[in-house]
Amino acid sequence: MKHPVDVHVGKRIRHRRWMVGMTQQQLGEAVGIKFQQIQKYETGMNRVSASRLWDIAHAMEVPISFFFEGLDGDSTGTAAASTPGDLLADKEAQELVRSYYAIPENQRRRLFDLARVLSDVA
């Protein structure tokens, strides 16, 4: 039976992998395992050990805490209502974020400022 925390961590692995444009094969090679194991982690079918999560975090250049963001902290391991993980379940949001990070940093900052101004007006 899948534990909700394992499912949450798996989703965060999948979202981060997708955001950095990495395939399951590439991530598997980076951490020394087969892509099938990455698939099992991403679905929550298999738990990720602490040392493996450390390797995955290093390969995807995020702190380990990234994979636990959005958990509400109770014993069920359920995600909070409006977490980034929920937002990133939407393909359009994923494409938007990926496109945003493809923009050069100085232009990205200006786009971010513009978005903030527009959201304040709405």
C-alpha positions, 0 to 999 in steps of 0.5 A: 500500500502506498504511503501518502508521503511516498506519493508526495515525494514521488510527485515532487521528484517527477515535477522537478525532473520535468522542470529541469528537462531531465528524462527518467533515464538521465536521472537514473544514470545520474544516481546510478539506478535504472529508469524503472526504479525512478518510475517506481519512486515517482508513483510512490510505489517504492520508497526513496531511501534517505541516501538515494533522496540525497543523490536525487536532490544533488542531481537535480540541484535542490535541497532535500527539503524541496521534496517535502514542501507542501506536506501539512505535517500531520500523521497522514502525510497529506498535502496542504490545500494549495501547495506548489505540487498541486499547481504543478499538476496542471500541464499548462502551469508546468509549461508556463514555469518551464518557459519562464525559466528558459528566459534569460535572468534579467528579462525574467526578473522584468517579466516577474515584476510586470506579473506582480503589477498586473496581479495587483491591478486585478 
